[in-house]
Amino acid sequence: MPRGEEAEPLPLTGWRGLVLLTRFLTELALFAALAYAGATLPGQLPLKIALALAAPASAITLWGLFIGPRATRRLPEPWRFLTEAILFAAAGALMTAAGHPFTAILTSATGIGVAALTRIAAPGK
């Protein structure tokens, strides 16, 4: 491919489109879970506010730098998958600490599962 030209993106239809849409929704769920867990952890209000803002902001920053399709320093596989899995596991740990174990398992397992499925259905994304 000549310099300066980008590859034509594949259409987001069918199975591939469904997987990528689900992946996007799990990413949003990850950030929401981190914010909610930070806000509902036991402790003083200033700490809750700080965690509710810092936890999702940190995850969004890591995602934008190392994981997303347009990441500035995108990690190669398997490091990108491992980083995603760690983020979803951290969200699960925070949700468990906040007293929401069912939501923790649901968020973590779904996020990691969809991340793995993405490698099959839409490699390179």
LINQUIDA-V531360 format. One line per field, one symbol per residue. burial: # if it has 24 or more other ideal C-beta (glycine too) atoms within 12 Angstrom, else .. A space follows every 10 residues. Layout:
burial = ???
This chain:
burial = .......... ........## .###.##.## ########## #......... ##..##.### .##..##... .........# #.######## ##.##..#.. ..##..##.# ##.#####.. .#..#
